[in-house]
Amino acid sequence: MEVITHPTPRTVDEVFTDFRGRRAGLIKALTTDMVKFYQTCDPEKENLCLYGLPNETWEVNLPVEEVPPELPEPA
């Protein structure tokens, strides 16, 4: 899959529009596109993530590298 970059929202309205689009994408993946979502999930790959995109679409991809694979135990 190709990585799509989106501009960083700067105002409250842009943040809300971004949130609303991503939320709509997640809901669409889990409801109307359920069969396509199920087919996209490959059991051979571990740690797949469902991402909602600002343009109200979704994608299943590996997690972003910025996230640590395991969180440390709290002290």
PQR file with spaces between the fields and no chain letter, atoms N, CA, C, O and H, PARSE charges and radii, in Angstrom:
ATOM       1  N    MET     1       0.825   -1.175    0.000 -0.4000 1.5000
ATOM       2  CA   MET     1       0.000    0.000    0.000 -0.0000 2.0000
ATOM       3  C    MET     1       0.874    1.245    0.000  0.5500 1.7000
ATOM       4  O    MET     1       1.980    1.250    0.541 -0.5500 1.4000
ATOM       5  N    GLU     2       0.370    2.267   -0.601 -0.4000 1.5000
ATOM       6  CA   GLU     2       1.108    3.516   -0.709 -0.0000 2.0000
ATOM       7  C    GLU     2       0.749    4.424    0.461  0.5500 1.7000
ATOM       8  O    GLU     2      -0.418    4.537    0.836 -0.5500 1.4000
ATOM       9  H    GLU     2      -0.528    2.263   -1.041  0.4000 1.0000
ATOM      10  N    VAL     3       1.745    5.058    1.023 -0.4000 1.5000
ATOM      11  CA   VAL     3       1.513    5.955    2.147 -0.0000 2.0000
ATOM      12  C    VAL     3       1.031    7.293    1.619  0.5500 1.7000
ATOM      13  O    VAL     3       1.652    7.881    0.733 -0.5500 1.4000
ATOM      14  H    VAL     3       2.693    4.967    0.719  0.4000 1.0000
ATOM      15  N    ILE     4      -0.074    7.771    2.164 -0.4000 1.5000
ATOM      16  CA   ILE     4      -0.643    9.051    1.768 -0.0000 2.0000
ATOM      17  C    ILE     4      -0.373   10.040    2.889  0.5500 1.7000
ATOM      18  O    ILE     4      -0.716    9.786    4.043 -0.5500 1.4000
ATOM      19  H    ILE     4      -0.578    7.294    2.884  0.4000 1.0000
ATOM      20  N    THR     5       0.236   11.161    2.553 -0.4000 1.5000
ATOM      21  CA   THR     5       0.490   12.173    3.573 -0.0000 2.0000
ATOM      22  C    THR     5      -0.582   13.245    3.489  0.5500 1.7000
ATOM      23  O    THR     5      -1.025   13.613    2.401 -0.5500 1.4000
ATOM      24  H    THR     5       0.515   11.367    1.615  0.4000 1.0000
ATOM      25  N    HIS     6      -0.988   13.734    4.629 -0.4000 1.5000
ATOM      26  CA   HIS     6      -2.000   14.770    4.719 -0.0000 2.0000
ATOM      27  C    HIS     6      -1.406   15.947    5.468  0.5500 1.7000
ATOM      28  O    HIS     6      -0.614   15.757    6.390 -0.5500 1.4000
ATOM      29  H    HIS     6      -0.628   13.435    5.513  0.4000 1.0000
ATOM      30  N    PRO     7      -1.778   17.158    5.084 -0.5600 1.5000
ATOM      31  CA   PRO     7      -1.241   18.321    5.797  0.2800 2.0000
ATOM      32  C    PRO     7      -1.696   18.322    7.255  0.5500 1.7000
ATOM      33  O    PRO     7      -2.789   17.855    7.577 -0.5500 1.4000
ATOM      34  N    THR     8      -0.852   18.849    8.121 -0.4000 1.5000
ATOM      35  CA   THR     8      -1.169   18.912    9.546 -0.0000 2.0000
ATOM      36  C    THR     8      -2.222   19.986    9.783  0.5500 1.7000
ATOM      37  O    THR     8      -2.043   21.128    9.359 -0.5500 1.4000
ATOM      38  H    THR     8       0.035   19.228    7.860  0.4000 1.0000
ATOM      39  N    PRO     9      -3.336   19.633   10.464 -0.5600 1.5000
ATOM      40  CA   PRO     9      -4.353   20.646   10.755  0.2800 2.0000
ATOM      41  C    PRO     9      -3.800   21.711   11.700  0.5500 1.7000
ATOM      42  O    PRO     9      -3.062   21.397   12.633 -0.5500 1.4000
ATOM      43  N    ARG    10      -4.157   22.959   11.457 -0.4000 1.5000
ATOM      44  CA   ARG    10      -3.606   24.057   12.235 -0.0000 2.0000
ATOM      45  C    ARG    10      -4.654   24.818   13.049  0.5500 1.7000
ATOM      46  O    ARG    10      -4.315   25.436   14.058 -0.5500 1.4000
ATOM      47  H    ARG    10      -4.757   23.215   10.699  0.4000 1.0000
ATOM      48  N    THR    11      -5.896   24.783   12.637 -0.4000 1.5000
ATOM      49  CA   THR    11      -6.935   25.502   13.370 -0.0000 2.0000
ATOM      50  C    THR    11      -7.907   24.497   13.985  0.5500 1.7000
ATOM      51  O    THR    11      -7.871   23.306   13.673 -0.5500 1.4000
ATOM      52  H    THR    11      -6.171   24.281   11.817  0.4000 1.0000
ATOM      53  N    VAL    12      -8.763   24.990   14.849 -0.4000 1.5000
ATOM      54  CA   VAL    12      -9.766   24.130   15.486 -0.0000 2.0000
ATOM      55  C    VAL    12     -10.678   23.524   14.429  0.5500 1.7000
ATOM      56  O    VAL    12     -11.004   22.340   14.499 -0.5500 1.4000
ATOM      57  H    VAL    12      -8.792   25.957   15.101  0.4000 1.0000
ATOM      58  N    ASP    13     -11.087   24.316   13.462 -0.4000 1.5000
ATOM      59  CA   ASP    13     -11.955   23.803   12.404 -0.0000 2.0000
ATOM      60  C    ASP    13     -11.256   22.721   11.580  0.5500 1.7000
ATOM      61  O    ASP    13     -11.879   21.722   11.220 -0.5500 1.4000
ATOM      62  H    ASP    13     -10.822   25.279   13.405  0.4000 1.0000
ATOM      63  N    GLU    14      -9.969   22.910   11.277 -0.4000 1.5000
ATOM      64  CA   GLU    14      -9.224   21.902   10.521 -0.0000 2.0000
ATOM      65  C    GLU    14      -9.065   20.611   11.328  0.5500 1.7000
ATOM      66  O    GLU    14      -9.159   19.517   10.772 -0.5500 1.4000
ATOM      67  H    GLU    14      -9.463   23.721   11.569  0.4000 1.0000
ATOM      68  N    VAL    15      -8.825   20.735   12.628 -0.4000 1.5000
ATOM      69  CA   VAL    15      -8.698   19.550   13.483 -0.0000 2.0000
ATOM      70  C    VAL    15     -10.023   18.798   13.522  0.5500 1.7000
ATOM      71  O    VAL    15     -10.041   17.571   13.425 -0.5500 1.4000
ATOM      72  H    VAL    15      -8.748   21.623   13.080  0.4000 1.0000
ATOM      73  N    PHE    16     -11.126   19.521   13.662 -0.4000 1.5000
ATOM      74  CA   PHE    16     -12.434   18.879   13.718 -0.0000 2.0000
ATOM      75  C    PHE    16     -12.776   18.216   12.387  0.5500 1.7000
ATOM      76  O    PHE    16     -13.308   17.107   12.368 -0.5500 1.4000
ATOM      77  H    PHE    16     -11.111   20.518   13.740  0.4000 1.0000
ATOM      78  N    THR    17     -12.475   18.884   11.275 -0.4000 1.5000
ATOM      79  CA   THR    17     -12.732   18.305    9.958 -0.0000 2.0000
ATOM      80  C    THR    17     -11.903   17.039    9.761  0.5500 1.7000
ATOM      81  O    THR    17     -12.397   16.049    9.221 -0.5500 1.4000
ATOM      82  H    THR    17     -12.042   19.786   11.291  0.4000 1.0000
ATOM      83  N    ASP    18     -10.642   17.070   10.199 -0.4000 1.5000
ATOM      84  CA   ASP    18      -9.766   15.902   10.125 -0.0000 2.0000
ATOM      85  C    ASP    18     -10.339   14.755   10.958  0.5500 1.7000
ATOM      86  O    ASP    18     -10.412   13.619   10.490 -0.5500 1.4000
ATOM      87  H    ASP    18     -10.241   17.874   10.637  0.4000 1.0000
ATOM      88  N    PHE    19     -10.743   15.056   12.188 -0.4000 1.5000
ATOM      89  CA   PHE    19     -11.327   14.047   13.079 -0.0000 2.0000
ATOM      90  C    PHE    19     -12.593   13.455   12.472  0.5500 1.7000
ATOM      91  O    PHE    19     -12.771   12.237   12.459 -0.5500 1.4000
ATOM      92  H    PHE    19     -10.684   15.979   12.568  0.4000 1.0000
ATOM      93  N    ARG    20     -13.471   14.321   11.970 -0.4000 1.5000
ATOM      94  CA   ARG    20     -14.740   13.866   11.413 -0.0000 2.0000
ATOM      95  C    ARG    20     -14.516   12.950   10.204  0.5500 1.7000
ATOM      96  O    ARG    20     -15.208   11.943   10.054 -0.5500 1.4000
ATOM      97  H    ARG    20     -13.327   15.311   11.981  0.4000 1.0000
ATOM      98  N    GLY    21     -13.554   13.295    9.345 -0.4000 1.5000
ATOM      99  CA   GLY    21     -13.258   12.461    8.185 -0.0000 2.0000
ATOM     100  C    GLY    21     -12.684   11.112    8.580  0.5500 1.7000
ATOM     101  O    GLY    21     -13.069   10.082    8.026 -0.5500 1.4000
ATOM     102  H    GLY    21     -12.992   14.113    9.466  0.4000 1.0000
ATOM     103  N    ARG    22     -11.755   11.118    9.547 -0.4000 1.5000
ATOM     104  CA   ARG    22     -11.152    9.859   10.003 -0.0000 2.0000
ATOM     105  C    ARG    22     -12.200    8.971   10.673  0.5500 1.7000
ATOM     106  O    ARG    22     -12.225    7.760   10.456 -0.5500 1.4000
ATOM     107  H    ARG    22     -11.443   11.955    9.996  0.4000 1.0000
ATOM     108  N    ARG    23     -13.057    9.575   11.481 -0.4000 1.5000
ATOM     109  CA   ARG    23     -14.122    8.822   12.158 -0.0000 2.0000
ATOM     110  C    ARG    23     -15.062    8.196   11.132  0.5500 1.7000
ATOM     111  O    ARG    23     -15.435    7.029   11.257 -0.5500 1.4000
ATOM     112  H    ARG    23     -13.037   10.559   11.658  0.4000 1.0000
ATOM     113  N    ALA    24     -15.444    8.969   10.120 -0.4000 1.5000
ATOM     114  CA   ALA    24     -16.331    8.457    9.075 -0.0000 2.0000
ATOM     115  C    ALA    24     -15.674    7.294    8.329  0.5500 1.7000
ATOM     116  O    ALA    24     -16.345    6.325    7.972 -0.5500 1.4000
ATOM     117  H    ALA    24     -15.141    9.917   10.018  0.4000 1.0000
ATOM     118  N    GLY    25     -14.367    7.390    8.095 -0.4000 1.5000
ATOM     119  CA   GLY    25     -13.655    6.303    7.429 -0.0000 2.0000
ATOM     120  C    GLY    25     -13.661    5.024    8.248  0.5500 1.7000
ATOM     121  O    GLY    25     -13.867    3.937    7.708 -0.5500 1.4000
ATOM     122  H    GLY    25     -13.822    8.176    8.385  0.4000 1.0000
ATOM     123  N    LEU    26     -13.432    5.152    9.568 -0.4000 1.5000
ATOM     124  CA   LEU    26     -13.451    3.978   10.446 -0.0000 2.0000
ATOM     125  C    LEU    26     -14.836    3.342   10.494  0.5500 1.7000
ATOM     126  O    LEU    26     -14.969    2.120   10.431 -0.5500 1.4000
ATOM     127  H    LEU    26     -13.264    6.035   10.007  0.4000 1.0000
ATOM     128  N    ILE    27     -15.858    4.173   10.607 -0.4000 1.5000
ATOM     129  CA   ILE    27     -17.230    3.652   10.647 -0.0000 2.0000
ATOM     130  C    ILE    27     -17.568    2.957    9.334  0.5500 1.7000
ATOM     131  O    ILE    27     -18.203    1.903    9.332 -0.5500 1.4000
ATOM     132  H    ILE    27     -15.750    5.166   10.658  0.4000 1.0000
ATOM     133  N    LYS    28     -17.146    3.545    8.223 -0.4000 1.5000
ATOM     134  CA   LYS    28     -17.404    2.946    6.910 -0.0000 2.0000
ATOM     135  C    LYS    28     -16.725    1.580    6.793  0.5500 1.7000
ATOM     136  O    LYS    28     -17.318    0.636    6.271 -0.5500 1.4000
ATOM     137  H    LYS    28     -16.630    4.401    8.226  0.4000 1.0000
ATOM     138  N    ALA    29     -15.483    1.474    7.277 -0.4000 1.5000
ATOM     139  CA   ALA    29     -14.761    0.199    7.204 -0.0000 2.0000
ATOM     140  C    ALA    29     -15.465   -0.881    8.010  0.5500 1.7000
ATOM     141  O    ALA    29     -15.501   -2.040    7.596 -0.5500 1.4000
ATOM     142  H    ALA    29     -15.002    2.241    7.700  0.4000 1.0000
ATOM     143  N    LEU    30     -16.020   -0.515    9.150 -0.4000 1.5000
ATOM     144  CA   LEU    30     -16.622   -1.499   10.050 -0.0000 2.0000
ATOM     145  C    LEU    30     -18.090   -1.778    9.754  0.5500 1.7000
ATOM     146  O    LEU    30     -18.673   -2.691   10.339 -0.5500 1.4000
ATOM     147  H    LEU    30     -15.991    0.427    9.486  0.4000 1.0000
ATOM     148  N    THR    31     -18.699   -1.003    8.852 -0.4000 1.5000
ATOM     149  CA   THR    31     -20.115   -1.210    8.539 -0.0000 2.0000
ATOM     150  C    THR    31     -20.306   -1.514    7.059  0.5500 1.7000
ATOM     151  O    THR    31     -20.469   -2.677    6.691 -0.5500 1.4000
ATOM     152  H    THR    31     -18.226   -0.261    8.377  0.4000 1.0000
ATOM     153  N    THR    32     -20.290   -0.506    6.211 -0.4000 1.5000
ATOM     154  CA   THR    32     -20.615   -0.720    4.797 -0.0000 2.0000
ATOM     155  C    THR    32     -19.534   -1.476    4.036  0.5500 1.7000
ATOM     156  O    THR    32     -19.852   -2.224    3.111 -0.5500 1.4000
ATOM     157  H    THR    32     -20.158    0.439    6.511  0.4000 1.0000
ATOM     158  N    ASP    33     -18.264   -1.302    4.399 -0.4000 1.5000
ATOM     159  CA   ASP    33     -17.168   -1.993    3.711 -0.0000 2.0000
ATOM     160  C    ASP    33     -16.654   -3.192    4.506  0.5500 1.7000
ATOM     161  O    ASP    33     -15.485   -3.558    4.392 -0.5500 1.4000
ATOM     162  H    ASP    33     -18.006   -0.695    5.150  0.4000 1.0000
ATOM     163  N    MET    34     -17.517   -3.800    5.306 -0.4000 1.5000
ATOM     164  CA   MET    34     -17.088   -4.867    6.203 -0.0000 2.0000
ATOM     165  C    MET    34     -16.443   -6.040    5.452  0.5500 1.7000
ATOM     166  O    MET    34     -15.428   -6.571    5.902 -0.5500 1.4000
ATOM     167  H    MET    34     -18.468   -3.503    5.399  0.4000 1.0000
ATOM     168  N    VAL    35     -17.010   -6.445    4.329 -0.4000 1.5000
ATOM     169  CA   VAL    35     -16.470   -7.579    3.576 -0.0000 2.0000
ATOM     170  C    VAL    35     -15.086   -7.226    3.026  0.5500 1.7000
ATOM     171  O    VAL    35     -14.159   -8.030    3.121 -0.5500 1.4000
ATOM     172  H    VAL    35     -17.835   -6.014    3.963  0.4000 1.0000
ATOM     173  N    LYS    36     -14.943   -6.036    2.457 -0.4000 1.5000
ATOM     174  CA   LYS    36     -13.645   -5.596    1.934 -0.0000 2.0000
ATOM     175  C    LYS    36     -12.625   -5.493    3.067  0.5500 1.7000
ATOM     176  O    LYS    36     -11.466   -5.871    2.896 -0.5500 1.4000
ATOM     177  H    LYS    36     -15.696   -5.382    2.381  0.4000 1.0000
ATOM     178  N    PHE    37     -13.053   -4.982    4.223 -0.4000 1.5000
ATOM     179  CA   PHE    37     -12.164   -4.869    5.380 -0.0000 2.0000
ATOM     180  C    PHE    37     -11.693   -6.253    5.819  0.5500 1.7000
ATOM     181  O    PHE    37     -10.507   -6.447    6.086 -0.5500 1.4000
ATOM     182  H    PHE    37     -13.994   -4.674    4.362  0.4000 1.0000
ATOM     183  N    TYR    38     -12.605   -7.207    5.896 -0.4000 1.5000
ATOM     184  CA   TYR    38     -12.258   -8.570    6.302 -0.0000 2.0000
ATOM     185  C    TYR    38     -11.272   -9.201    5.319  0.5500 1.7000
ATOM     186  O    TYR    38     -10.331   -9.879    5.734 -0.5500 1.4000
ATOM     187  H    TYR    38     -13.568   -7.049    5.679  0.4000 1.0000
ATOM     188  N    GLN    39     -11.482   -8.983    4.028 -0.4000 1.5000
ATOM     189  CA   GLN    39     -10.589   -9.547    3.018 -0.0000 2.0000
ATOM     190  C    GLN    39      -9.208   -8.891    3.051  0.5500 1.7000
ATOM     191  O    GLN    39      -8.215   -9.525    2.694 -0.5500 1.4000
ATOM     192  H    GLN    39     -12.246   -8.433    3.691  0.4000 1.0000
ATOM     193  N    THR    40      -9.138   -7.641    3.473 -0.4000 1.5000
ATOM     194  CA   THR    40      -7.869   -6.916    3.532 -0.0000 2.0000
ATOM     195  C    THR    40      -7.002   -7.396    4.683  0.5500 1.7000
ATOM     196  O    THR    40      -5.776   -7.306    4.611 -0.5500 1.4000
ATOM     197  H    THR    40      -9.945   -7.126    3.763  0.4000 1.0000
ATOM     198  N    CYS    41      -7.617   -7.903    5.739 -0.4000 1.5000
ATOM     199  CA   CYS    41      -6.864   -8.360    6.909 -0.0000 2.0000
ATOM     200  C    CYS    41      -6.175   -9.679    6.578  0.5500 1.7000
ATOM     201  O    CYS    41      -6.836  -10.696    6.370 -0.5500 1.4000
ATOM     202  H    CYS    41      -8.612   -7.977    5.797  0.4000 1.0000
ATOM     203  N    ASP    42      -4.856   -9.656    6.531 -0.4000 1.5000
ATOM     204  CA   ASP    42      -4.047  -10.821    6.184 -0.0000 2.0000
ATOM     205  C    ASP    42      -3.566  -11.489    7.461  0.5500 1.7000
ATOM     206  O    ASP    42      -2.804  -10.882    8.214 -0.5500 1.4000
ATOM     207  H    ASP    42      -4.320   -8.829    6.700  0.4000 1.0000
ATOM     208  N    PRO    43      -3.992  -12.735    7.731 -0.5600 1.5000
ATOM     209  CA   PRO    43      -3.565  -13.401    8.968  0.2800 2.0000
ATOM     210  C    PRO    43      -2.065  -13.678    9.019  0.5500 1.7000
ATOM     211  O    PRO    43      -1.530  -13.945   10.095 -0.5500 1.4000
ATOM     212  N    GLU    44      -1.379  -13.621    7.882 -0.4000 1.5000
ATOM     213  CA   GLU    44       0.064  -13.848    7.853 -0.0000 2.0000
ATOM     214  C    GLU    44       0.841  -12.666    8.438  0.5500 1.7000
ATOM     215  O    GLU    44       1.975  -12.829    8.888 -0.5500 1.4000
ATOM     216  H    GLU    44      -1.814  -13.405    7.008  0.4000 1.0000
ATOM     217  N    LYS    45       0.235  -11.491    8.433 -0.4000 1.5000
ATOM     218  CA   LYS    45       0.908  -10.296    8.952 -0.0000 2.0000
ATOM     219  C    LYS    45       0.447  -10.042   10.380  0.5500 1.7000
ATOM     220  O    LYS    45      -0.733  -10.183   10.700 -0.5500 1.4000
ATOM     221  H    LYS    45      -0.686  -11.359    8.068  0.4000 1.0000
ATOM     222  N    GLU    46       1.394   -9.666   11.231 -0.4000 1.5000
ATOM     223  CA   GLU    46       1.055   -9.340   12.616 -0.0000 2.0000
ATOM     224  C    GLU    46       0.903   -7.835   12.766  0.5500 1.7000
ATOM     225  O    GLU    46       1.465   -7.062   11.990 -0.5500 1.4000
ATOM     226  H    GLU    46       2.353   -9.551   10.971  0.4000 1.0000
ATOM     227  N    ASN    47       0.148   -7.433   13.760 -0.4000 1.5000
ATOM     228  CA   ASN    47       0.014   -6.029   14.154 -0.0000 2.0000
ATOM     229  C    ASN    47      -0.555   -5.129   13.072  0.5500 1.7000
ATOM     230  O    ASN    47      -0.146   -3.972   12.973 -0.5500 1.4000
ATOM     231  H    ASN    47      -0.309   -8.061   14.391  0.4000 1.0000
ATOM     232  N    LEU    48      -1.475   -5.612   12.265 -0.4000 1.5000
ATOM     233  CA   LEU    48      -2.103   -4.732   11.291 -0.0000 2.0000
ATOM     234  C    LEU    48      -2.992   -3.732   12.009  0.5500 1.7000
ATOM     235  O    LEU    48      -3.602   -4.050   13.031 -0.5500 1.4000
ATOM     236  H    LEU    48      -1.808   -6.551   12.346  0.4000 1.0000
ATOM     237  N    CYS    49      -3.063   -2.527   11.473 -0.4000 1.5000
ATOM     238  CA   CYS    49      -3.864   -1.463   12.078 -0.0000 2.0000
ATOM     239  C    CYS    49      -4.860   -0.931   11.057  0.5500 1.7000
ATOM     240  O    CYS    49      -4.567   -0.860    9.863 -0.5500 1.4000
ATOM     241  H    CYS    49      -2.568   -2.268   10.644  0.4000 1.0000
ATOM     242  N    LEU    50      -6.021   -0.565   11.534 -0.4000 1.5000
ATOM     243  CA   LEU    50      -7.025    0.085   10.707 -0.0000 2.0000
ATOM     244  C    LEU    50      -6.878    1.583   10.895  0.5500 1.7000
ATOM     245  O    LEU    50      -6.970    2.087   12.014 -0.5500 1.4000
ATOM     246  H    LEU    50      -6.259   -0.622   12.503  0.4000 1.0000
ATOM     247  N    TYR    51      -6.648    2.293    9.798 -0.4000 1.5000
ATOM     248  CA   TYR    51      -6.475    3.744    9.843 -0.0000 2.0000
ATOM     249  C    TYR    51      -7.636    4.417    9.131  0.5500 1.7000
ATOM     250  O    TYR    51      -7.961    4.061    7.998 -0.5500 1.4000
ATOM     251  H    TYR    51      -6.574    1.883    8.889  0.4000 1.0000
ATOM     252  N    GLY    52      -8.260    5.380    9.781 -0.4000 1.5000
ATOM     253  CA   GLY    52      -9.237    6.237    9.138 -0.0000 2.0000
ATOM     254  C    GLY    52      -8.496    7.431    8.567  0.5500 1.7000
ATOM     255  O    GLY    52      -7.664    8.033    9.246 -0.5500 1.4000
ATOM     256  H    GLY    52      -7.997    5.670   10.701  0.4000 1.0000
ATOM     257  N    LEU    53      -8.792    7.776    7.330 -0.4000 1.5000
ATOM     258  CA   LEU    53      -8.107    8.881    6.668 -0.0000 2.0000
ATOM     259  C    LEU    53      -9.009   10.113    6.622  0.5500 1.7000
ATOM     260  O    LEU    53     -10.233    9.979    6.652 -0.5500 1.4000
ATOM     261  H    LEU    53      -9.468    7.288    6.779  0.4000 1.0000
ATOM     262  N    PRO    54      -8.429   11.305    6.551 -0.5600 1.5000
ATOM     263  CA   PRO    54      -9.224   12.541    6.577  0.2800 2.0000
ATOM     264  C    PRO    54     -10.233   12.659    5.439  0.5500 1.7000
ATOM     265  O    PRO    54     -11.201   13.410    5.560 -0.5500 1.4000
ATOM     266  N    ASN    55     -10.032   11.940    4.341 -0.4000 1.5000
ATOM     267  CA   ASN    55     -10.966   12.032    3.216 -0.0000 2.0000
ATOM     268  C    ASN    55     -12.088   10.988    3.307  0.5500 1.7000
ATOM     269  O    ASN    55     -12.685   10.619    2.295 -0.5500 1.4000
ATOM     270  H    ASN    55      -9.246   11.330    4.242  0.4000 1.0000
ATOM     271  N    GLU    56     -12.361   10.524    4.512 -0.4000 1.5000
ATOM     272  CA   GLU    56     -13.449    9.581    4.817 -0.0000 2.0000
ATOM     273  C    GLU    56     -13.237    8.203    4.184  0.5500 1.7000
ATOM     274  O    GLU    56     -14.201    7.494    3.895 -0.5500 1.4000
ATOM     275  H    GLU    56     -11.877   10.824    5.334  0.4000 1.0000
ATOM     276  N    THR    57     -11.983    7.831    3.971 -0.4000 1.5000
ATOM     277  CA   THR    57     -11.663    6.488    3.511 -0.0000 2.0000
ATOM     278  C    THR    57     -10.858    5.804    4.607  0.5500 1.7000
ATOM     279  O    THR    57     -10.617    6.389    5.663 -0.5500 1.4000
ATOM     280  H    THR    57     -11.200    8.407    4.205  0.4000 1.0000
ATOM     281  N    TRP    58     -10.447    4.581    4.359 -0.4000 1.5000
ATOM     282  CA   TRP    58      -9.712    3.825    5.368 -0.0000 2.0000
ATOM     283  C    TRP    58      -8.676    2.951    4.686  0.5500 1.7000
ATOM     284  O    TRP    58      -8.734    2.715    3.480 -0.5500 1.4000
ATOM     285  H    TRP    58     -10.642    4.106    3.501  0.4000 1.0000
ATOM     286  N    GLU    59      -7.720    2.472    5.486 -0.4000 1.5000
ATOM     287  CA   GLU    59      -6.724    1.535    4.991 -0.0000 2.0000
ATOM     288  C    GLU    59      -6.275    0.643    6.136  0.5500 1.7000
ATOM     289  O    GLU    59      -6.308    1.033    7.303 -0.5500 1.4000
ATOM     290  H    GLU    59      -7.672    2.664    6.466  0.4000 1.0000
ATOM     291  N    VAL    60      -5.859   -0.556    5.779 -0.4000 1.5000
ATOM     292  CA   VAL    60      -5.264   -1.482    6.741 -0.0000 2.0000
ATOM     293  C    VAL    60      -3.788   -1.553    6.392  0.5500 1.7000
ATOM     294  O    VAL    60      -3.417   -1.856    5.258 -0.5500 1.4000
ATOM     295  H    VAL    60      -5.832   -0.873    4.831  0.4000 1.0000
ATOM     296  N    ASN    61      -2.951   -1.268    7.384 -0.4000 1.5000
ATOM     297  CA   ASN    61      -1.518   -1.222    7.134 -0.0000 2.0000
ATOM     298  C    ASN    61      -0.784   -1.561    8.419  0.5500 1.7000
ATOM     299  O    ASN    61      -1.386   -1.649    9.489 -0.5500 1.4000
ATOM     300  H    ASN    61      -3.253   -1.022    8.305  0.4000 1.0000
ATOM     301  N    LEU    62       0.510   -1.747    8.302 -0.4000 1.5000
ATOM     302  CA   LEU    62       1.327   -1.972    9.487 -0.0000 2.0000
ATOM     303  C    LEU    62       1.395   -0.692   10.304  0.5500 1.7000
ATOM     304  O    LEU    62       1.224    0.394    9.750 -0.5500 1.4000
ATOM     305  H    LEU    62       0.999   -1.675    7.433  0.4000 1.0000
ATOM     306  N    PRO    63       1.639   -0.789   11.606 -0.5600 1.5000
ATOM     307  CA   PRO    63       1.695    0.415   12.432  0.2800 2.0000
ATOM     308  C    PRO    63       2.852    1.326   12.027  0.5500 1.7000
ATOM     309  O    PRO    63       3.839    0.887   11.438 -0.5500 1.4000
ATOM     310  N    VAL    64       2.701    2.578   12.354 -0.4000 1.5000
ATOM     311  CA   VAL    64       3.727    3.576   12.076 -0.0000 2.0000
ATOM     312  C    VAL    64       4.947    3.269   12.932  0.5500 1.7000
ATOM     313  O    VAL    64       4.808    2.835   14.076 -0.5500 1.4000
ATOM     314  H    VAL    64       1.898    2.935   12.833  0.4000 1.0000
ATOM     315  N    GLU    65       6.125    3.485   12.397 -0.4000 1.5000
ATOM     316  CA   GLU    65       7.369    3.161   13.093 -0.0000 2.0000
ATOM     317  C    GLU    65       7.584    3.979   14.358  0.5500 1.7000
ATOM     318  O    GLU    65       8.358    3.569   15.223 -0.5500 1.4000
ATOM     319  H    GLU    65       6.238    3.837   11.468  0.4000 1.0000
ATOM     320  N    GLU    66       6.926    5.116   14.491 -0.4000 1.5000
ATOM     321  CA   GLU    66       7.125    5.982   15.648 -0.0000 2.0000
ATOM     322  C    GLU    66       6.616    5.348   16.939  0.5500 1.7000
ATOM     323  O    GLU    66       7.058    5.715   18.028 -0.5500 1.4000
ATOM     324  H    GLU    66       6.297    5.449   13.789  0.4000 1.0000
ATOM     325  N    VAL    67       5.700    4.410   16.821 -0.4000 1.5000
ATOM     326  CA   VAL    67       5.116    3.775   17.995 -0.0000 2.0000
ATOM     327  C    VAL    67       6.020    2.624   18.424  0.5500 1.7000
ATOM     328  O    VAL    67       6.366    1.779   17.599 -0.5500 1.4000
ATOM     329  H    VAL    67       5.342    4.112   15.937  0.4000 1.0000
ATOM     330  N    PRO    68       6.413    2.572   19.703 -0.5600 1.5000
ATOM     331  CA   PRO    68       7.256    1.454   20.143  0.2800 2.0000
ATOM     332  C    PRO    68       6.473    0.141   20.062  0.5500 1.7000
ATOM     333  O    PRO    68       5.273    0.127   20.335 -0.5500 1.4000
ATOM     334  N    PRO    69       7.133   -0.960   19.690 -0.5600 1.5000
ATOM     335  CA   PRO    69       6.428   -2.232   19.556  0.2800 2.0000
ATOM     336  C    PRO    69       5.861   -2.740   20.876  0.5500 1.7000
ATOM     337  O    PRO    69       4.826   -3.406   20.893 -0.5500 1.4000
ATOM     338  N    GLU    70       6.532   -2.429   21.976 -0.4000 1.5000
ATOM     339  CA   GLU    70       6.044   -2.822   23.296 -0.0000 2.0000
ATOM     340  C    GLU    70       6.223   -1.663   24.250  0.5500 1.7000
ATOM     341  O    GLU    70       7.274   -1.022   24.275 -0.5500 1.4000
ATOM     342  H    GLU    70       7.372   -1.888   21.962  0.4000 1.0000
ATOM     343  N    LEU    71       5.213   -1.402   25.021 -0.4000 1.5000
ATOM     344  CA   LEU    71       5.316   -0.345   26.019 -0.0000 2.0000
ATOM     345  C    LEU    71       5.975   -0.908   27.268  0.5500 1.7000
ATOM     346  O    LEU    71       5.716   -2.054   27.637 -0.5500 1.4000
ATOM     347  H    LEU    71       4.360   -1.923   25.001  0.4000 1.0000
ATOM     348  N    PRO    72       6.812   -0.135   27.917 -0.5600 1.5000
ATOM     349  CA   PRO    72       7.450   -0.632   29.140  0.2800 2.0000
ATOM     350  C    PRO    72       6.428   -0.780   30.263  0.5500 1.7000
ATOM     351  O    PRO    72       5.422   -0.072   30.302 -0.5500 1.4000
ATOM     352  N    GLU    73       6.698   -1.697   31.159 -0.4000 1.5000
ATOM     353  CA   GLU    73       5.831   -1.898   32.313 -0.0000 2.0000
ATOM     354  C    GLU    73       5.932   -0.687   33.234  0.5500 1.7000
ATOM     355  O    GLU    73       7.020   -0.143   33.424 -0.5500 1.4000
ATOM     356  H    GLU    73       7.515   -2.273   31.126  0.4000 1.0000
ATOM     357  N    PRO    74       4.810   -0.261   33.807 -0.5600 1.5000
ATOM     358  CA   PRO    74       4.879    0.864   34.743  0.2800 2.0000
ATOM     359  C    PRO    74       5.671    0.479   35.992  0.5500 1.7000
ATOM     360  O    PRO    74       5.637   -0.667   36.441 -0.5500 1.4000
ATOM     361  N    ALA    75       6.373    1.448   36.532 -0.4000 1.5000
ATOM     362  CA   ALA    75       7.208    1.182   37.716 -0.0000 2.0000
ATOM     363  C    ALA    75       6.386    1.196   38.980  0.5500 1.7000
ATOM     364  O    ALA    75       6.924    0.992   40.068 -0.5500 1.4000
ATOM     365  H    ALA    75       6.401    2.378   36.167  0.4000 1.0000
